[in-house]
Amino acid sequence: MANEQYVLASSATCPTDRQRVEIRQTWVMVDASTLRRIAELYEDAQRCAEVAGLTYIRDDEPGIRRRRRGHGFSYLDPSDRAVQDAASKQRILALAVPPAWKN
C-alpha cells in the first residue's frame, strides 16, 4: 500500500546473568497512523516512557545518586539521606548500572 513504510525495529534481551545483551533488528512494515504515533512519542519523552511502562525522570532535577561504600555502593536521595525502602533499592539494583559509571 502507498501509505505504508518499512521501519527498522530493534528488540533487546538480557539474560539473567547480565553479562551480555542480545539485540535483534528487523525491518517491519507500518501504516501511516503508526508512523504518526511513533513521531509523536519521539517528540514527547515523558509520554514515550509511560507507553513503555517506565517512569520518566527529568535530568535537570535532583534525583537518587550513589556513593562508593566499601565493596559496594550506598544510594542517596536528593536530601542526602540514604535510600532505605526495599522496593526502591530493588528498582535501583535492577538498573544494573556498571560499577565504573561516574555521575
N, C-alpha and C positions, 0 to 999 in steps of 0.2 A: 504494500500500500504506500501511497505517496506521503502519508502523514507519519510514517514510522521511520525510525532511525536505529542504527546499531550503536550501542554504548559499551564501553569496557567496564565490566563488573568484577570486583575483587571480593574474595572472602578469605578470612584468615582463621586458622585453627591453631590452638596452642595445647599441646599435650600437658598432662598434669605435672610432668617433671619440669615444665617451664624452661627447658633447655633450648628448644627451637620452635620457631613459628612457621607453619606451612601456609603459604599464600597461593591461592589459585585465582587465575584470571581467565575470563571468558568473554566473548562478545555476545550480547543479548539484544534482541530487538524490542524496543519500547515505543509506545504510541506518543502522540503529541501531548496529551494531557499528563502522562507520566513524566515527560521531559520538562514540562512547566513546573510540576510539583518538585522535581529534583532541583531545578533552578531556584525555586522559592526557598527550599530548605538550605541550599548552598548560601543564600544571602542572609539567612537567619539562624545563627549558630545555636541559640537557645532552643528554638523550635526543632531543629535538627536533632539535638541531644534528647529532647523529650520523645520524639518519634522513635529513637533508638533505645529508649528505656534508660537513658543516662540522666545524671544531674548536671546541669550547666553551671559552672563556676567561672566568674569573670576573673581574668588575670590581673586586673588593676585594683583589686580589693584584697585585703589581708585574708589569709587562709591558714591551713594547717602546714606547719613546716617540721622538718626533722632535724635532730641533733644527734651526733655520734655519742653513744654511751657504751663504754666497754667494748664488747664484741658485736654490739647491735646498735639500735637507734631508739631514741625516745621521740615522741611526736607532741608538738606544742600547738595549742590553739592561738588565735590572734591576740589573746591576752597573756601569752607566755605561760599558760597553765598546761600541765601535762594532760593529754587526752587519756581519759580513764575508762570510758564505757567500752564494753566488749564489742558491740556492733560497729562502732567507729574504727576500732583497732583492726577488726577483721576486714572491713572495707579497705582500709589503708594497705594492709598486707596483701590483699587481693590485687592491688595495682601492680605489684611486683616491680617496683622502682629499683633499678640496679644500684648496688652499693656505691659505685663511683659517681653517681649523679650529684651534681652541685646545684644548689638553688640559684 
